[in-house]
């Protein structure tokens, strides 16, 4: 966890960007619901998520975390497809 945090800090410094970020691990329920709840609990101003690139059929049947967050969060959501 510390390694991930240090990488984000290093990237922000390289880009000369001031940002605060929080990395949260949770097993408190469905990921999308937990992320939306955390945006409220920690007064988060933006969510950045990665995507696994599920197919349209699979995503339609099962849903996706990023779809859930985009439609339920009250803050901007950036989806990164890597």
Secondary structure by P-SEA (a helix, b strand, c coil): caaaaaaaaaaaaaacccbbbbbbbbccccaaaaaaaaaaaacccbbbbbbccccaaaaaacccaaaaaaaccccbbbbbcc
